[in-house]
């Protein structure tokens, strides 16, 4: 039976047609992937399904009954729930408190019924993580990213209650390493087998091929293709997403494989050293990291989630305390960080594109707003940011375009060293290619770049040298031509 049916949905924002007659059928006991470039209409469609937006035309049914949610509470009552891409747990609360947040069972005078809260949380966690897998009294902020993701799913199911029918997962593996992603999909498979319909919104074609039963591609607000991802060639799906061919289905040129071969050889020994780490240890991680970064090269850092990659970048920049060792910066123009948490650290989502680009510790005390807008417009044009102009709120942009705004701020400052943390997280195939091409171009112009990525293929095809961070210890770097994805994974997991 169809758990969710979307028929001829249309939605416009002013003169822009975002959805144009979209049809989607999601069956019970299946994982249905929804694919498309940033701006294709995926987010708007999901917002309509979840009651966050209202369609201009079209109809929906859930479980065969008419469905037109006025708000997210209506959607939850109908059994339609979502886990957003950005983590929303309250880090200071424990697992139980997070799961029942907003649906707290209470007695007279609003007093929490503790026993009932424990029962709700335990039941939801058993569905998602298995019995006893996650301690219910653990503080959310102290848990691994992978376990936080499972708690997010448990909370969504608890909000849907006994009537939960449709679970929407928005980029669930964007911040997970491969082993954690595999464990997550084991639990998704169990939920599917229990009868739940799972809508998987993702940019990872590997996740779609390995874990989805069917897929639907949106482009320019219309359905461009659908089918069985196990029989559809990846090249076909990419063509449906983009309306054109890419040099490879990963969004990068296979001809570039080997990193330095894309731009020529890596800088020789005579190139200027911009940054050196000498046995650096942080408070928790890294435990020991030594590296040298030269002008004009991209140094990749591979490692499993939890290995200390982000902590390494934060220690280099001085955001986290260095317990021992030495960070030697000789870059005349200093260093800038592109944070993996663009919503929490990298951008002010409620402010305009121009304001975000202009944010700088080096900026003047007084700023002319017209100059700020003009500068924003220049960078929008320079990086092809898809927007209505420099005054548009950054929070209204797609993930790929938000990432470009982060990069624009770094370029405006003209830093010599760029510390780039998961630059393609949660963005589409075409935007990934643009971001990685831009990093290569910047290195070609003399920037020194440290690139952290969970996508091992990106490291192999983009970097000149790659080092592996394993349990907080950084290995000696080797030319990217000596690595492939399997070798990197084995090194990181050993």
N, C-alpha and C positions, 0 to 999 in steps of 0.2 A: 504493500500500500504506500502511496505517496505521502510522506510526512509533511512536505512543504511544496506547494505549487505556486509559482509566480507567473502571471500571464499578462503579456503586453504592457509591462510597466513603463511609464514615461515620467521623466522629471526634468524640469528646466530651472535654472537659476538666472533670472533676467533673460537676456537674449541667448544664453548658452544652453543648448540641449545636452544634458549630461547622460540621460538614459533614453533610449529610443526604441520602445517596443521590445523590452527584454522578457524572454521566457526562460524559466528555470524549474526543473523538477528534481527534487531530492527525495529518494526513497528511504524508508526505515531500514536499519541494518546495513547502511552503506556510508562510505566516505566519499563525498563529492567535492572535488577541487574546483575552485573558481580562480581563474588566472587572468592576467592582463597587465599591461603597462600601468605605471602610475598615471592617473588621469583617465583611465579607461572606463571608470564608472563603478568599480568593485565596491569601494567604500560607500558610495551613495546608495547602491543597491542594498548593502548590508544594513545601513542606517534605516532604510525603509522597512526592511524585514524586522528590525529590532524596535521599531516605533520611535526612532530618533528623528526621522523625516517622514513626510507624507507624500505619496505619489500624486502626480497631477492626473494620471489616468492609469487604468489597469486594475487587476484584482489579484488577490492571494487567498490561498486556503491552507490550513494546517490540520492534518488528520482528516481531510475531507470536508471540513467545516469552514465557512467564510471567515476570513481573518483580515482585520484592518486595525492594527494597534494604534491607539492614540498617543501612547507613550511607552517607555520601557517596562513599566509596571504591568501594562496590558499584555505585552509580549511575554513577560515571565509567567503571568497567569495562564497564558495559552501554551506554555512549555517551551518557549523559544528563548534561549540564553546565549550569551557570548563571552568569550575570553579575549580581551583586547590585546594588541601587540605589546603595548607598554605595560609594565607591571603596575598593578594598582593596590597591592597589599599594603597595609599599614605596618611598617617595620617594627614598631614598638609593641604591637599586639601579638598575642600568641595565635596558634593555628585555629583553635576553637573560636576565638573572638573575631578573627578575620572571616571565617566561613559564615558565621551567623550575623555578621555586621549588616544591619538594616532589616533583618528578619528575626531579631532576637525573640525567642519565646519568653513571654513575661506573664507574671501573675498580677494580683491586685496591686495597685499603686505603681505599676510599671517595673516591679522587681523582677530581675532576670531569674528564670527557672534554670538553674545551673545544670541539673540532671538532664533536662530536655535539650539544652544547648549542646551538651556532650554527645547525646544520642544523635542529633542532627549532623554534627560534624563527623562523628565516627562513621555513620552510615555513608555520607558523601565521600569520605576518604577511602572507605573500603571499595567503593565502586571505581575510584580513580587510581589508587595506589596499591590496593591490596591490604589485607588485614595487618595492622601494626607497622606498616612500612614507614610512616611518618609520625613522629611523636606529637601528640595533639597539644602538648603544653610548650612546645618549642616556640621561641620568639621568631617571627617571620623574618626579621632582618638578619638573623644569624644563620639562616638556612642557605643551602646552595641555590643557584638560579634554577636548576632543574627541579628541585623540590618545591620552590616557590611557584613554578609553573603548574605543578600538579595541584597545589593548594588553590591556585586561581581557578582551575577547572572544577575542583570540588566545590568551591564557593558558588560558581555559576550553576552547577547542578542542584545545589541546596536551594538556591533562589528559585529555580524552576519547580522544586518540590517533586511530588509524586507524578506530576503531569509533564515532566521534562521530556520533550520529543526531539527537539532540534538543538544541537550544540554548534555554534559558530566559533571556529578557532582562527584568529587573525595572526598570521605569521608566527605560529607557536614555536618554531625551532630557530627563529632569527638570532636568538642570543644563546643557543645551545651548541655544544660540540657534538660530534657525530655519535659518540656512545650515549650521551644524555638524550639526544634526539631519538635514537633507536629505542631507548627505554620508554620515552614518552609515547611513541607510536605503538609499543606493546600494549599500553594502557588504553590508547585510542581504539585499538583493535578489540579489546575486551568490551569497551563501551558500545562499539558497533554491534558486536555479537549479542549484547543484551537487548538490542532493538533500537538503540538510539540512532538518529540520523546526524551525521557529522558533516558540516560544511567547512572545508579547509581552504582558507584564503592564503595563498602563498606565492612566492616567486621562485621557490626551489623546485626545479623540474625533477630532480632526483627524488624528492619527497613524494611528488605526484606519481611518478612511475612506480615507486616501491610500495606506496601505501594507499593510493586512491583507487576506488572502483570505477569511477567515471570522472570526467572533467568537462568544464565549460569555459570557453575563452571569451572575454569581452574586449572589444576594441572600439574606441570612439562611441561608447554608449550602446553598442549593439552586440549581439551574440555572433561571433565569427566562426565558431567551431565547437564541437563536443564529441565525446566518444570514450573509448576505453584506452587509458594511457599506456597500458601494457602492450597494446598492439599498434598504437599510433606512433610513428617515428618522432623523436624529439624535434627534428628539423621541421616537421609539419606543425607541431604545436607552436614553435617559435614563430614560424611564418604566420600562423593564425593570430598570434599576439601582436606582431609588428606590422604585418602587411608587406614585409620585405624580408630578405634573407640577411642573417648575420654571418660573419666569418666563422663563427662557431656557436653552438647552442648554449655555451656558457656566457656569451656576451663578450668574449674576448677572442682574439685571433689565435687559432691554433698555430698559425705561422709564427706567432710570437713566442711559442712555448720555449722555455729556457731563459726567460727573464731578460738578461742583458742583451740577448740577440735581437730584441725588439728595437733597442735604441743604439745598438753597437756595444762594444765591450764596456765593462764596468771601469770606473776610473782607476788608473794605475796608482802605484805606490807614491807618485809625486803629487797626487791631488791633495788639496788642502783638507786637513782634518778639522771638522766642525764640532765634534762631540766625542768624548771618551769616557767610558765607565770602567772603574777599576775595583773589581770585587765588591760591587754595591749590594748591600742588604737592607731591606726595609724592616719595619716593625714586625710584620708577619711574612710578607713576600715582597720582592724576591728574596731568596736566601743567599744567592751569589750570582752576580751578573757582571760580565765584562764584555765590552764591545767598543769598536771604533767606527764612527760614521764619517765618511768623506763627502766633500762637495760633489754633487752630480750623481749620487747613487741612491738606490732604494734598498734598504735593508729590511728584510721580512722577519717577523717574529711569529713562529708557529707554536702551538701548544694547546692542550685540552682546556676546556672551561675549568677555572679554578687553579690553573697552573701559575697564575700571577702576572699575566700579560698586561692587564690594565694597571695593576699596581706598579709594574715596572715603569710604564710611561708616566704615571703620577709621581713616582720617586724622581725620575729624571727632571721633571718640571718643577719639583719642589712642593707639589700639592700634598704629598705624603712624606713623612719624616724618613730620612735615611739614617739607619742605625749605625752602619759602618760602611767603609769604602769611600770612594771619591767619585764625584761627577764633575768632569772638567769640560766646560763649555768655552769654545774658542770662536764660536760663530759671531761675527760682528753685529748681525741683525737679530740675534737671539732666537728663541724658540716659541712655537705656538702649538696648541693641542686641538685636534678635532676629536671631541668626546664621542664615545659609543652611545652615551645617553643623551641624544640630541634634545629630547624633550625636557629632561631634568637639569642638565648642565650646559648643553651646547647652545641653546637658543632660548629667547624669551618669546614663547609662543603667542602671547597676547599683544606683542608689539609688532610694528611694521617691518617689512623686509629692510627698508633703508635704515631704520634704527638699529636692527640687529647687525647689519654690516658695519655700522659706524661704531659699535661698542669697542672701546679700546682703552687700555691704561695709558696709552701714549697720546690720546686725543687732547684737543685744546679744552680749556676750562669752559669756554662759551662756544656754542655751536650754532651756526646759521642753518635753520631748518631747510631752506631752499637748497643750500649746498649739500646737505645730507641726502635729500631726495634725488638731486642730480647725480651724486656719487652712487646711490643705490641703483638708479636707472642704468648707469654705465656698467655696473657689475651684472645686473640682470641681463643686459645685452651680451656682455662678455662670456657669461657662462650659460647662456640660453635657459634662464630660469623661466619656467612656464607660470606666468602670473598675470594679474590685471594691472600691475605696476608697482612702484616702490612703496606705495602706501598700504598695500594689501597685508593683512595679518599673516605672519609666518605660520601660525597654527592652522590656517586654511589651505596651506600648500600640501601637495602630496609628499610622501617621504623622500623621494629622490630630489625634489626641488628644495625641500628643507635642508638636505645635505649640501646642496650647492650653495645655499646661503651661508652655512657654516664655513665652507671652503672659501667663499668670497671674502669673509672677514679676515681669514688668515692671509689671503693674497693681498688684500688691501694694506695689511701691516708689513708685507714684504719680509717675513721671517726667513732666516737662512735655513733653519731646521724645522721640519713639520713632523709632529708626532701624530700619526693618523691611526685611530682606533676603530676598527670595524667600519670602514667608510661605506661599504655596500650593504650594511645590515638593513633589511626590510625595504629594499628598493628594487625596481623591476630590472629586467634583463638589459634593456637599452640604456637605462640610467647607470647601471653598473659599468657598462662599456665606456660610457662618457667619463665617469669618475676615474676609472683606472687609466684611461687614455690621458686624462688631465694630469694625473700623478706622474706618468711617464714624461709628459711634456715639461712639467715643472722640474723634474730631475735633469732633463736635458738642458734646462736653462740655469742649472747650477745649484738648485736646492738639494739639501740632504734630507732624505725622508726615511723615517722608521714606520713600517706598515705592519700593524697587527690585524690578523684576519683569521676567522674560523674556517674560511673557505680555502682549502689547501690549494685548489687549482688556481685561485687568484694569486697566491704567493708565488707559485711556480712560474706562472706566465707573466708576472709583473716585476718581480724583484731581480736585483743583481746578485745579492747574497741572501741566504736564509740561515737563521739560527733557531734552535728549538729550545723552548722553555719547558722543563720537565720537573715537576714538584718543586718549583721555585728556583731551580738552577738552570742557567742559560748555557747552552753548549756553544762551542766555537762555531762561527759562521762558515758556511761553504758556498761556493758558487751555485746559483740556482740551477745551472745545467747538470749538476750532480744529483739533484733531487727529483722525485716525482711524488704524487700524492700518497702512494702506498708507503714509500720510504719515510715520508714525513710523519704519517700516522703511526707507523711502527716505532719510530724514534720517540714520538711524543707519549706513546702509551706504554713504552717499555719500563 
